[in-house]
C-alpha cells in the first residue's frame, strides 16, 4: 500500500491521510473534488484573501474575477458565502475589483481589449461606472416619458418681395 494514501480506522470512520508532500492549499482543496463539504477556518480565508490581492495586483492577465475562482477551485456561491462571513476576504474582493476595473478600463482605452465588451461589464467592477450607468438610464427614462412627438413652430420666412 502506498504510504501517501494510508488509511486508518478512527471511530469506525475510514479516514484517508493526506500525503505529506501537498501544500496547505492543495490539501484544503483535495476534498473539493470528492464533493464533500469540509469546514474552512478563518486562517484559510485569510490566506485566500492574500492570494486574491496578490493575484489581482500582479497578474496582468487577470481581467475577470471568475478566473481567480477557477484557479482556486471555488464556485461563485461558495466565494460569496465566505466573503460575507469573513471581513478581510470582503475587503480583498473590493480591492481586487478595483485592480481589475483599472486594468480593464485602460485596456479598453488603449484598444487592447474590446471596448464595447469592457463598457458593458464595467459596472460589475467599478462603483463609478455603476453610478454613471444608472444616471444614463435615468436620463433615458426622462426622455422616453416625454413622448416621441415633438412639435416645432416656425415663423414664416419673409420673401424678398415682402422686404421691398
N, C-alpha and C positions, 0 to 999 in steps of 0.2 A: 504494500500500500504506500502511495506517495506521501511523504511527510507533510507536504504543504496542504494536503487535503485529509488530514487525520480526522477521524470522527470519534467523539466521545459521547457517552450517555450521561446526561445530567438531569436528575429528577425525572426520569422517564421521557425526556425530550431529546431528540437527536440534534446535536449542535455541530455545525461544520466550523472548524477552526480556520481562521484566516491565515493565508500564507504570510510568512514573515517579511517577504520582500515587497509587499504592496505599500504604497504611500498612504498616508491617512485619507487623502482624497479618494483614492481608488477603493479603499476599504469601506468608506462610507457609502459609496455608490454600488458596491457589489450586490447588495440586497435589492437595489432598484430593478435590476434585470430579472430578478426572481419574482417580481411583482408582489413583494412583501413590504408592509409598512414597518419602518423602524423609527424609533424616537430620534429626534435631532436635537442636539444640545445647543445652548447659546454660543459656546465656543466654536462649534462648526459654522453657525450662522455668521459669527464674527469673521471667520476665515473666508467664507463665501463673499461677504461684503468687501473684504480687502481684495479678493480676486476680481470682483466686479469693477472696482475702482481702477485697479491696475490694467485690466483688460480694456476698459473704456478710454483710459488716458494714453496707453502705449500702443494699442493695436490700430494702425492706420486703416486696416480693412474692416474695422468694426463700424457698421453702419446701421444695424438693426439689432435691438436688444435680444431678439429671439436667437441670434447667433450665439450669444453667451449661454442662453438656456440649453441649446442643443449641445454645445461643447461640454456642459456640466451635467448632462443627462437629467434635466429638470423640465417639468411641464409648466406651462404658464400659470395654471391654477395653484400648483404647489408653491411656485415662487411668490405669487400674490399673497397666499396664506402666510408664508414665512415673513414676507415684507411687512405685513400688517402686525405680526406678532413681535417682530424684532426691530427696534428703532434704528439701530445702526445700519441694518440692511435697507431700511426705507430711505435713509439719508444717502447711502451708496447708490441706490436706484435713482434718486433725484440727480445726483452728481453725474451718473452715467448718462442719463437722458440729456443733461446739459452738454456733455462732451460729444455725444452722438449728434445732437442738434447743430452744434457749431460745425462739426465735420461735414454734415450733410448740406448745410446752407452754403458753406464755402465751395463744396463740390458742385452744387447747383449753379453758383455764380461763375465758377471757372469752366463750366460745361464739361467737367469730368464725370458728372453724374447727370442723369436725365432730370432736367429741371422741373418738368411737368410732374413727374412722379414725386420728386422731393417736395414740391409745393403742396401736393395733395396729402402727404403724410406728415408734414412738419408740425401740425397742431398736436400730434401724439407725443412729440418730444419737447416742444417749447411752449411755455405759457404765453409768451408774447404773440406767437403765431396763432395760438388758440383764441386769444382776445381779438386779434386782427380779423380772423375768420368770422367770429361772432359779429363783429362790427360790420363787415361786408354783408352778412346775411340780414342784419337789421336794416341796413340801407336798402337792400334789395326788396325786403318786405314792404318798406315805406313806399317805394316807387311802384310796386305792384298793386298796393292797396288804393292808390290814387286813380287807377283806371288807365286804360290804354288809349282812350280818345282824348286828343288834345286839339282844342280849337284855337286857331290863330286868326286874329282880326287884323287886317292890314288896311290902312288908309289908301284911298285911290291914288294912284300915281298921276301927277299932273302931266298933261301932254304939252308939247312945245307950243301948240296953238293956243292953249289956255293961258300960257305965260305972256303972250303978246298983248 
